[in-house]
Amino acid sequence: MKPTTWNYIWKIFTIVLMLYVILGGMLMEVPVLPVIHQTIRNIYFHVGMWFSMIFILFAGFIFSLRYLRTFHPRFDRMAYATVKTGLVFGFLGLITGMIWAKYTWGVYWVNDPKLNGAAVGILVYLAYMVLRSSVEDPEKRARLVAVYKIFAFVIMFVFIMILPRLTGASIHPGVDGNPALATGDLDPLMRRVFFPAIAAWMLFAWWVYTLVYRMDTVKEKINQINIDPS
């Protein structure tokens, strides 16, 4: 199969899968649960966005490692594109989570280890953007942010996935002892949409990343032409 054909196939598959998730998430039956009621449908979107953020930032983690191994500028641009993409999905995850919290807990934000950890993770990557813009020399900047990005991913993962479970005090769904999903396991009614939603959001995030990377590459070539018109 030719690469161009494969590009069309996986993008069409992503579109179809996303349409299924959106329609299924809105229309398919969900279990009747106290407090959260129909807002449980947000799990198809909120959780998928966070999964896609972690997935795309992990790709950036790999690109940073490859840059430090080869010092090829392409991997630096790829890692940079993953951060910009990851932050978009991270903010979408925060927004959908805050809306869900308002309907469930009555407020947009609570002092919770899971929520605070998510905010710290976002701030760590915002600091990456600041660091990148503060260094002018391209090679020095690429080496510095590559090292930072490796540690940033580890820090984010610790604050989002590990510390909330160690504290045991989080009321956020997905932590042991949380009553939001009754027994803690996903209802069989929701698995028909939830697992496709995770795949769809991750594929969509990768698609967005490729667009961001291509735009950055074009901008880089334009800048080089402006600097050296000959």
Secondary structure by P-SEA (a helix, b strand, c coil): ccaaaaaaaaaaaaaaaaaaaaaaaccccccccccccccccccccaaaaaaaaaaaaaaaaaaaaaaaacccaaaaaaaaaaaaaaaaaaaaaaaaaaaaaaaaccccccccaaaaaaaaaaaaaaaaaaaaaacccaaaaaaaaaaaaaaaaaaaaaaccccccccccccccccccccccccccccccccccaaaaaaaaaaaaaaaaaaaaaaaaaaaaaaaaaaccc
